[in-house]
């Protein structure tokens, strides 16, 4: 995210002009904007004008509008945010109070104004403009006949390609057909790899599969690179990592992010820290259940006793239209940090965030055992 101008008072009121530069930035913006904020941007609106013939002609006019936000929609496929609300900026074409939907796209500047930039919003802003926080990991999940290419960013995991090919069985008369089909499948995956994996952006590319499919494909990829002199592959072959996983489907991404050789390459990124924190939580839940809890009531009970060492919470809980609910979770995060604990805000667009959401969206590792937790209803 490019921060163009920041004007926030000591009391938390103010505005920030910013330009989203990648898909992650749109997701951060989606989590920053809440009902009651105002957003100003250039937009296009259809306007009716009097024609010389006496009729009315419609034409599209560029306008600068500022709307008071009522609803925000995130479109991952189209890489666009749709912000609906009432216009509050005087304009000859759009009356004050008229409804309009602003579309915020990549590389398009806008100004976000809030009555209160709370600690969570300021953290989100800081992380989005911090280049060191980027994960940018390319992952090819494979099994024979199926490959999924994913890009793991700071906050969003996107599926860039899915390649499916029917592969005949490897024995009997069809063995020649098997080799031909497998090579054709690998060729298709190489094409998708070249199209979607940019080594100027990603730290490393991971090829993961059950069995020996990853080794076979890796060999095929390097041979093709030598044969066709594919410089991006030849120059970056040391940044291609092989990892075991159980399938070529997206859910296997958890195993990839957990692999030590991958973790070492991205250990300082937000995505890796989330994976590690969730792994630690499940280990504690298994080894010493009295030092791990989840669910809003259990977390409140533990927090009242200053017992929270590590808080895990999904960004979904902060998107509540209920201002009091958002404030409660923001205060919880601030309180845990001020008492010497750590707080991880998980993106619900990552596999680790999806996993945490299945556990109510909030969990904690405790400083000391709380056996009384079992007596409290979830």
LINZIRA-V480744 format. One record per backbone hydrogen bond with DSSP energy under -1.0 kcal/mol. CO is the residue of the C=O (numbers start at 1). NH is the residue of the N-H. Records with the same first field share a line. If there is no record, write none. Layout:
BEGIN
CO: NH + NH
END
This chain:
BEGIN
2: 19
5: 17
7: 15
9: 12
12: 117
13: 9
14: 114
15: 7
16: 112
17: 4 + 5
18: 110
19: 2
20: 107
22: 25 + 26
23: 27
24: 28
25: 29
26: 30
27: 31
28: 32
29: 33
34: 37
37: 69
38: 113
39: 67
40: 111
41: 65
43: 63
45: 61
47: 59
49: 57
51: 54
55: 51
57: 49
59: 47
61: 45
63: 43
65: 41
66: 88
67: 39
68: 86
69: 36
71: 84
73: 82
75: 80
80: 75
81: 104
82: 73
83: 102
84: 70 + 71
85: 100
86: 68
87: 97
95: 98
98: 87
100: 85
102: 83
104: 81
105: 108
110: 18
111: 40
112: 16
113: 38
114: 14
116: 118
118: 122
119: 123
120: 124
121: 125
122: 126
123: 127
124: 128
125: 129
127: 130
130: 133
131: 134
133: 270
136: 203
137: 152
138: 206
139: 150
140: 208
141: 148
143: 146
145: 165
146: 143
147: 163
148: 141
149: 160 + 161
150: 139
151: 158
152: 137
156: 153
158: 151
161: 149
163: 147
172: 175
174: 178
175: 179
176: 180
177: 181
178: 182
179: 183
180: 184
181: 185
182: 186
183: 187
184: 188
185: 189
186: 190
187: 191
188: 192
189: 193
190: 194
191: 195
192: 196
193: 197
198: 201 + 202
204: 138
205: 241
206: 140
207: 243
208: 142
209: 245
210: 213
212: 216
213: 217
214: 218
215: 219
216: 220
217: 221
218: 222
219: 223
220: 224
221: 225
222: 226
223: 227
224: 228
225: 230
229: 231
230: 234
231: 235
236: 239
237: 240
239: 205
241: 207
243: 209
249: 252
250: 253
251: 254
252: 256
253: 257
254: 258
256: 259
259: 263
260: 264
262: 266
266: 269
269: 273
270: 274
271: 275
272: 276
273: 277
274: 278
275: 279
276: 280
277: 281
278: 282
279: 283
280: 284
281: 285
282: 286
283: 287
284: 288
288: 291
289: 292
290: 370
291: 366
293: 364
295: 299
296: 300
297: 301
298: 302
299: 303
300: 304
302: 307
303: 306
307: 367
309: 342
310: 365
311: 344
312: 363
313: 346
314: 317
315: 318
316: 319
322: 326
323: 327
324: 328
325: 329
326: 330
327: 331
328: 332
329: 333
330: 334
331: 335
332: 336
333: 337
334: 338
335: 339
336: 341
337: 340
342: 311
344: 313
346: 315
347: 350
349: 157
350: 354
351: 355
352: 356
353: 357
354: 358
356: 359 + 361
357: 360
361: 314
362: 295
363: 312
364: 293
365: 309 + 310
370: 373
371: 374
372: 375
373: 376
END
